[in-house]
Amino acid sequence: MTINCIAVDDEPLALGLVCKFIEQTPFLNLVGRFPSALEALKAIHTQKIDLLFLDIQMPDLNGIELARVLGKGPETPRVIFTTAYNQFALEGYKVDALDYLLKPFNYEEFLRAAQKAYNYAELLNKTTAAPVVLAEPEHADDEYLFLKVEYQLVRIALDDILYIEGLKDYVKVHLKGADKAILSLTSLKALEEKLPSKRFMRVHRSFIVALDKITSMTKNSLQIGKMMIAVGDQYKEAFGQFVGKWI
């Protein structure tokens, strides 16, 4: 897998160093190098860019502002900031940057940051399933929901859901008989409100499970197939009541 990336820095020496590091990293493909965020923005709108190595302090439009303009989403390029100022670390976190390289940095530090981008791209590739046409349920309103997957709405039969895993701004919906989970840009809380409480339960801050898919359970944990899920402290009372029905 190759990650298309650009480097953006108004300092020629710093820009040259980042480009050199990119070119010696096997899984990175340098698509362009730009001395300003405005020039980089034009390239982002005309080319497929997966990753930005982005300086922060630049004239006209700084790196933080560019990251805000790009927003968040599965198709949005991810950002690794490269800067000489550590006071922007919190702002970098707020725009969901993958990493924050403080100048001067060496190739080892650069490679660790690049590896995070590779891991993210690999996760996105593995978990984004192609849209599947599902059979029409007898009671449509209660038997399926629609999830946004990339730029489409995909219909998911509730009976196919094993469990749902929260990943910050995304959820992974694990389905029976599917090789890949579905990755959707939504929150676990939003899904919890849509799912029928008689069939699904939030058991952890990061997990919702289909109750009829549980293969074994205690008051502290449950298993669905090969997946073992711990029950979070704040959910133990409600889940304990469910377990109590079967003991």
Summary of the structure (lengths in Angstrom):
residues: 247
radius of gyration: 21.8
end to end distance: 49.3
largest distance: 69.4
contacts: 718
relative contact order: 0.09
helix: 36%
strand: 30%
